């Protein structure tokens, strides 16, 4: 059994998870169709976890207690090696805790636990963020899975759409230089449907900072569809690399990038969790595979 990778399976569906970043790096259907982006030249990741921030902080700096700490985009968890706590045929659990390396960038005690469980048609992921420290733990957390776009090789990318569980009339947010633009924009979602094309991402991610839905379906004119659902997350990012790339990221978030003018103490940042001493937050995400007709 490799210390680097672990594969779980049920009903023919398989998922492979890396110790590095506790990152999902493969999700295959029963007929061996790979659904997850395989970290090609356009973007070198699969499905990183974003912690302790989502997006960027101004000047890539975190301010706390009168000190300034370096904090690059999306935080550090995606680049650190997690410890395996459990490894079974259908489930696994990994954990990351603070140490001298993380404290130099993020001066808080934390215990981050990622659990994966697979069934015959879905992958369930549970995130636990615990505060074992003596002060409130301010944190954000995000999922960042990149799915092959198109899911079925050879299908036109423009034949795909996202169908939300509820109408999404609220304005969306955009980024400039990785920071949140001041003014919202009219949503490109028509009712419950967002038609997908590469032009949609010319100005980076589409951010729903007040979504009504807690699930969305990625579906094309034929082939499999994916239902992505979440609980505990409050925002949703949708992203593909500007200029065109064969993947689409559907990202439940708890938190978002700093507004352009925000450069204050991290604990005052909008959207973050404030986890009390001895308490924990639990977030859930599910990827359900709908087979082709």
Order of alpha helices (4+ residues) and beta strands (2+ residues): beta-beta-beta-beta-beta-beta-beta-beta-alpha-beta-beta-beta-beta-beta-beta-beta-beta-beta-beta-beta-beta-beta-beta-beta
